[in-house]
Amino acid sequence: MIKYSIEFPIKSSVKILFNAVSTPTGLSEWFANDVNWNGNTYTFIWDDGDQEAELVKKINNYLVRFKWLDSEDESYFEFKIDIDSITNDVILIITDFSESEDEKEHEINLWNTQVQALMKSIGS
């Protein structure tokens, strides 16, 4: 597995951004068509099916990490919010894993599209 992280400057408050990446309502605005939640299990629903993930780590207004339940390895996907120490800009750092360099490139393109939808949903 290839671990990678990508950074996106987001024009938003930390609180609004964290809500968008950590709550079922927020995630359904940009990440999936719908998101259901039961305890620490999130069901992400897309046009072509659904997938369940466990919320494995959450630090309010800073980080949320999910692990796909159908994944047999230690991979996860994570949304981390940072503040640039010089400019005070809010930065979203997405960490994910891919199985190959080709897949990584495809996934980064998908994340770019998803983050554009995120920015639109929060008015960034």
MARBA-3410 file (N, C-alpha, C, O; in Angstrom, 1 decimal):
124
0.8,-1.2,0.0,0.0,0.0,0.0,0.9,1.2,0.0,1.9,1.3,0.7 ~ 0.4,2.2,-0.7,1.1,3.5,-0.8,0.4,4.6,-0.1,-0.8,4.9,-0.4 ~ 1.0,5.1,1.0,0.3,6.1,1.8,0.7,7.5,1.1,1.8,7.7,0.7 ~ -0.3,8.4,1.0,-0.1,9.7,0.5,-1.0,10.7,1.2,-2.0,10.4,1.8 ~ -0.5,11.9,1.2,-1.3,13.1,1.8,-1.3,14.2,0.8,-0.4,14.5,0.1
-2.5,14.9,0.8,-2.6,16.0,-0.1,-3.2,17.2,0.7,-4.0,16.9,1.6 ~ -2.8,18.4,0.4,-3.2,19.5,1.2,-4.0,20.5,0.3,-3.7,20.7,-0.8 ~ -5.0,21.0,1.0,-5.9,22.0,0.3,-6.1,23.2,1.2,-6.6,23.0,2.3 ~ -5.8,24.4,0.7,-6.2,25.6,1.5,-7.7,25.8,1.4,-8.3,25.7,0.3 ~ -8.4,26.0,2.5,-9.8,26.1,2.5,-10.2,27.5,3.2,-9.7,27.8,4.3
-11.0,28.2,2.5,-11.4,29.5,3.1,-12.7,29.3,3.9,-13.8,29.3,3.4 ~ -12.4,28.9,5.2,-13.5,28.6,6.1,-13.0,28.6,7.5,-11.8,28.7,7.7 ~ -13.9,28.7,8.4,-13.5,28.6,9.8,-13.2,27.1,10.1,-13.8,26.2,9.4 ~ -12.4,26.8,11.1,-12.1,25.5,11.5,-13.4,24.7,11.9,-13.5,23.6,11.5 ~ -14.2,25.4,12.6,-15.5,24.7,13.1,-16.4,24.3,11.9,-16.9,23.2,11.9
-16.6,25.1,11.0,-17.4,24.8,9.8,-16.8,23.7,9.0,-17.5,22.7,8.6 ~ -15.5,23.7,8.8,-14.8,22.7,8.0,-14.8,21.4,8.8,-15.1,20.3,8.2 ~ -14.6,21.4,10.1,-14.6,20.1,10.8,-16.0,19.5,10.8,-16.1,18.3,10.7 ~ -17.0,20.3,10.9,-18.4,19.8,10.8,-18.6,19.1,9.4,-19.3,18.0,9.3 ~ -18.1,19.7,8.4,-18.2,19.1,7.0,-17.5,17.8,6.8,-17.9,17.0,6.0
-16.4,17.6,7.5,-15.6,16.3,7.3,-15.9,15.3,8.4,-15.3,14.2,8.3 ~ -16.7,15.6,9.4,-16.8,14.7,10.5,-18.2,14.3,10.9,-18.4,13.3,11.6 ~ -19.2,14.9,10.3,-20.6,14.6,10.6,-21.3,13.9,9.4,-21.0,14.3,8.3 ~ -22.3,13.1,9.7,-23.0,12.5,8.5,-23.6,13.6,7.6,-23.6,13.4,6.4 ~ -24.2,14.6,8.2,-24.8,15.7,7.4,-23.8,16.4,6.6,-24.0,16.6,5.4
-22.7,16.7,7.2,-21.6,17.4,6.5,-21.0,16.6,5.4,-20.8,17.1,4.3 ~ -20.7,15.3,5.7,-20.2,14.4,4.7,-21.1,14.1,3.5,-20.7,14.0,2.4 ~ -22.4,14.1,3.8,-23.4,13.9,2.7,-23.5,15.1,1.8,-24.1,15.0,0.7 ~ -23.0,16.2,2.2,-23.0,17.4,1.3,-22.0,17.4,0.2,-22.1,18.0,-0.8 ~ -20.9,16.5,0.4,-19.8,16.6,-0.6,-19.1,15.2,-0.8,-18.6,15.0,-1.9
-19.1,14.4,0.2,-18.3,13.1,0.1,-19.1,12.0,-0.5,-18.6,11.1,-1.3 ~ -20.4,11.9,-0.2,-21.2,10.8,-0.6,-22.6,11.3,-0.8,-22.9,12.4,-0.4 ~ -23.4,10.6,-1.5,-24.8,11.0,-1.8,-25.6,11.1,-0.5,-26.4,11.9,-0.3 ~ -25.3,10.1,0.4,-25.9,10.1,1.7,-25.0,9.4,2.7,-24.2,8.6,2.3 ~ -25.1,9.7,4.0,-24.3,9.0,5.0,-25.2,8.7,6.2,-25.9,9.6,6.7
-25.2,7.4,6.5,-25.9,7.0,7.7,-24.9,6.7,8.8,-23.8,6.3,8.5 ~ -25.3,6.7,10.1,-24.4,6.6,11.2,-25.1,5.8,12.3,-26.2,6.1,12.6 ~ -24.3,4.9,12.8,-24.8,4.1,13.9,-23.6,3.8,14.8,-22.7,3.0,14.5 ~ -23.5,4.6,15.9,-22.3,4.5,16.8,-21.1,5.0,16.1,-21.1,6.1,15.6 ~ -20.1,4.1,16.0,-18.9,4.5,15.2,-18.8,4.0,13.8,-17.8,4.1,13.1
-19.9,3.4,13.3,-20.0,2.9,12.0,-20.8,3.9,11.1,-21.9,4.3,11.4 ~ -20.1,4.3,10.0,-20.7,5.2,9.0,-20.9,4.4,7.7,-20.0,3.7,7.3 ~ -22.1,4.6,7.2,-22.4,3.9,5.9,-22.4,5.1,4.9,-23.3,5.9,4.9 ~ -21.5,5.0,3.9,-21.4,6.0,2.8,-22.2,5.4,1.6,-21.8,4.3,1.2 ~ -23.1,6.2,1.1,-24.0,5.7,0.0,-23.7,6.5,-1.2,-23.8,7.8,-1.2
-23.4,5.8,-2.3,-23.2,6.5,-3.6,-24.1,5.9,-4.6,-24.9,4.9,-4.3 ~ -24.2,6.4,-5.8,-25.0,5.9,-6.9,-24.8,4.5,-7.1,-25.8,3.7,-7.4 ~ -23.6,4.0,-7.1,-23.3,2.6,-7.5,-23.1,1.7,-6.3,-22.5,0.6,-6.5 ~ -23.5,2.1,-5.1,-23.5,1.2,-4.0,-23.1,1.9,-2.7,-23.2,3.1,-2.6 ~ -22.8,1.1,-1.7,-22.5,1.7,-0.4,-21.3,1.0,0.2,-20.9,-0.1,-0.2
-20.7,1.7,1.2,-19.5,1.1,1.8,-19.5,1.6,3.3,-19.8,2.8,3.6 ~ -19.1,0.7,4.2,-19.1,1.1,5.6,-17.7,1.3,6.1,-16.7,0.7,5.7 ~ -17.6,2.3,7.0,-16.3,2.6,7.6,-16.5,2.8,9.1,-17.6,3.3,9.5 ~ -15.5,2.5,9.8,-15.5,2.7,11.3,-14.7,4.0,11.6,-13.6,4.3,11.1 ~ -15.3,4.9,12.4,-14.7,6.1,12.9,-13.7,5.6,14.0,-14.1,5.1,15.0
-12.4,5.6,13.7,-11.4,5.1,14.6,-10.7,6.2,15.4,-10.0,5.8,16.4 ~ -10.7,7.4,15.0,-10.1,8.5,15.7,-10.8,9.8,15.4,-11.1,10.1,14.3 ~ -11.0,10.6,16.5,-11.6,11.9,16.3,-11.1,12.8,17.4,-11.2,12.5,18.6 ~ -10.5,13.9,16.9,-10.1,15.0,17.8,-10.8,16.2,17.3,-10.6,16.7,16.2 ~ -11.7,16.7,18.2,-12.6,17.8,17.8,-11.8,19.0,17.2,-10.8,19.5,17.7
-12.3,19.5,16.0,-11.8,20.6,15.3,-10.4,20.4,14.8,-9.7,21.4,14.5 ~ -9.9,19.1,14.7,-8.6,18.9,14.2,-8.5,17.7,13.3,-7.9,17.8,12.2 ~ -9.0,16.5,13.7,-8.8,15.3,12.9,-9.9,14.3,13.0,-10.6,14.2,14.1 ~ -10.2,13.6,11.9,-11.1,12.5,11.9,-10.5,11.4,11.0,-10.1,11.7,9.9 ~ -10.5,10.2,11.5,-9.9,9.1,10.7,-11.0,7.9,10.6,-11.6,7.5,11.6
-11.1,7.4,9.4,-12.0,6.3,9.2,-11.2,5.1,8.6,-10.2,5.3,7.9 ~ -11.7,3.9,8.9,-11.2,2.7,8.3,-12.3,1.9,7.7,-13.3,1.7,8.3 ~ -12.1,1.6,6.4,-13.1,0.8,5.7,-13.3,-0.5,6.3,-12.3,-1.2,6.6 ~ -14.5,-1.0,6.6,-14.7,-2.2,7.3,-14.4,-3.4,6.4,-14.0,-4.5,6.9 ~ -14.4,-3.2,5.0,-14.1,-4.4,4.1,-12.6,-4.4,3.8,-12.2,-5.2,2.9
-11.8,-3.6,4.4,-10.4,-3.6,4.1,-9.7,-4.5,5.1,-9.9,-4.4,6.3 ~ -8.8,-5.3,4.6,-8.1,-6.3,5.4,-6.7,-5.8,5.9,-6.1,-6.4,6.8 ~ -6.3,-4.6,5.4,-5.0,-4.1,5.8,-5.2,-3.0,6.8,-6.3,-2.7,7.3 ~ -4.1,-2.3,7.1,-4.2,-1.2,8.1,-4.4,0.2,7.5,-4.2,1.2,8.2 ~ -4.9,0.2,6.2,-5.1,1.5,5.6,-6.3,2.2,6.2,-7.2,1.6,6.8
-6.3,3.5,6.0,-7.4,4.4,6.5,-7.5,5.6,5.6,-6.7,5.8,4.8 ~ -8.5,6.4,5.8,-8.5,7.7,5.2,-8.8,8.7,6.3,-9.6,8.5,7.3 ~ -8.2,9.9,6.2,-8.1,10.8,7.3,-8.3,12.2,6.8,-7.7,12.6,5.8 ~ -9.0,13.0,7.6,-9.1,14.5,7.3,-8.5,15.2,8.5,-9.0,15.0,9.6 ~ -7.5,16.0,8.3,-6.9,16.7,9.4,-6.9,18.2,9.0,-6.7,18.6,7.9
-7.2,19.0,10.0,-7.3,20.5,9.8,-6.1,21.1,10.5,-5.8,20.9,11.7 ~ -5.4,21.9,9.7,-4.2,22.6,10.3,-4.3,24.1,10.0,-5.1,24.5,9.1 ~ -3.6,24.9,10.7,-3.5,26.3,10.5,-2.1,26.7,10.1,-1.2,26.3,10.8 ~ -1.9,27.3,9.0,-0.6,27.8,8.5,-0.1,28.8,9.6,-0.7,29.8,9.8 ~ 1.1,28.5,10.1,1.6,29.4,11.2,2.0,30.8,10.7,2.1,31.7,11.5
2.2,31.0,9.4,2.6,32.3,8.9,1.4,33.1,8.4,1.2,34.2,8.8 ~ 0.5,32.4,7.7,-0.6,33.1,7.1,-1.9,33.0,7.8,-2.9,33.7,7.6 ~ -2.0,32.0,8.8,-3.2,31.7,9.5,-4.3,31.1,8.6,-5.5,31.1,9.0 ~ -3.9,30.7,7.4,-4.9,30.0,6.5,-5.2,28.6,7.1,-4.4,27.9,7.7 ~ -6.5,28.2,6.8,-7.0,26.9,7.2,-6.6,25.9,6.1,-6.8,26.2,4.9
-6.0,24.8,6.5,-5.5,23.8,5.5,-6.2,22.5,5.8,-6.2,22.0,7.0 ~ -6.8,21.8,4.8,-7.3,20.5,5.0,-6.3,19.5,4.4,-5.8,19.7,3.3 ~ -5.8,18.6,5.3,-4.9,17.6,4.8,-5.6,16.2,4.8,-6.1,15.8,5.8 ~ -5.6,15.6,3.6,-6.3,14.3,3.4,-5.2,13.3,3.3,-4.3,13.4,2.5 ~ -5.3,12.3,4.1,-4.3,11.1,4.0,-5.2,9.9,3.6,-6.2,9.7,4.1
-4.6,9.2,2.6,-5.3,8.0,2.1,-4.2,7.0,1.6,-3.0,7.3,1.7 ~ -4.7,5.9,1.2,-3.8,4.8,0.7,-4.2,4.3,-0.7,-5.4,4.3,-0.9 ~ -3.3,3.9,-1.5,-3.7,3.3,-2.8,-2.8,2.1,-3.0,-1.8,1.9,-2.3 ~ -3.2,1.3,-3.9,-2.5,0.0,-4.2,-1.4,0.2,-5.2,-0.5,-0.7,-5.3 ~ -1.4,1.2,-6.0,-0.4,1.4,-7.0,-0.2,2.9,-7.3,-1.1,3.7,-6.9
0.9,3.3,-8.0,1.1,4.7,-8.4,-0.1,5.1,-9.4,-0.5,6.3,-9.3 ~ -0.5,4.3,-10.3,-1.6,4.6,-11.2,-2.9,4.9,-10.4,-3.6,5.9,-10.7 ~ -3.2,4.0,-9.5,-4.4,4.2,-8.7,-4.2,5.5,-7.8,-5.2,6.2,-7.6 ~ -3.1,5.7,-7.3,-2.8,6.9,-6.5,-3.2,8.2,-7.3,-3.8,9.1,-6.8 ~ -2.7,8.2,-8.5,-3.0,9.4,-9.4,-4.5,9.6,-9.6,-5.0,10.7,-9.6
-5.2,8.5,-9.9,-6.6,8.5,-10.1,-7.3,9.0,-8.8,-8.2,9.8,-8.9 ~ -6.9,8.5,-7.7,-7.5,8.8,-6.4,-7.3,10.3,-6.1,-8.2,11.0,-5.5 ~ -6.1,10.8,-6.3,-5.8,12.2,-6.1,-6.7,13.1,-7.0,-7.2,14.1,-6.5 ~ -6.9,12.7,-8.2,-7.9,13.4,-9.1,-9.3,13.4,-8.5,-10.0,14.4,-8.5 ~ -9.7,12.2,-8.0,-11.0,12.1,-7.3,-11.1,13.0,-6.1,-12.1,13.7,-5.9
-10.1,13.0,-5.3,-10.0,13.9,-4.1,-10.1,15.3,-4.5,-10.9,16.1,-3.8 ~ -9.4,15.7,-5.5,-9.5,17.1,-6.0,-10.9,17.5,-6.4,-11.4,18.6,-6.0 ~ -11.6,16.6,-7.0,-13.1,16.8,-7.4,-13.9,16.9,-6.1,-14.8,17.8,-6.0 ~ -13.7,16.0,-5.2,-14.5,15.9,-4.0,-14.3,17.2,-3.2,-15.2,17.8,-2.6 ~ -13.0,17.7,-3.1,-12.8,18.9,-2.3,-13.4,20.1,-2.9,-13.8,21.0,-2.2
-13.4,20.1,-4.3,-14.1,21.2,-4.9,-15.6,21.3,-4.5,-16.2,22.3,-4.2 ~ -16.2,20.1,-4.4,-17.6,20.0,-3.9,-17.7,20.4,-2.5,-18.6,21.1,-2.1 ~ -16.7,20.0,-1.7,-16.7,20.4,-0.3,-16.6,22.0,-0.2,-17.4,22.6,0.6 ~ -15.7,22.6,-0.9,-15.6,24.0,-0.8,-16.9,24.7,-1.3,-17.3,25.7,-0.7 ~ -17.5,24.2,-2.3,-18.8,24.8,-2.7,-19.8,24.6,-1.6,-20.6,25.5,-1.4
-19.9,23.5,-1.0,-20.9,23.2,0.0,-20.8,24.1,1.3,-21.7,24.4,1.9 ~ -19.5,24.5,1.6,-19.3,25.4,2.8,-19.1,26.8,2.4,-18.8,27.7,3.2 ~ -19.2,27.2,1.1,-19.1,28.5,0.6,-17.7,29.0,0.6,-17.4,30.2,0.8 ~ -16.7,28.1,0.4,-15.3,28.5,0.4,-14.9,29.0,-1.0,-13.7,29.4,-1.2
END
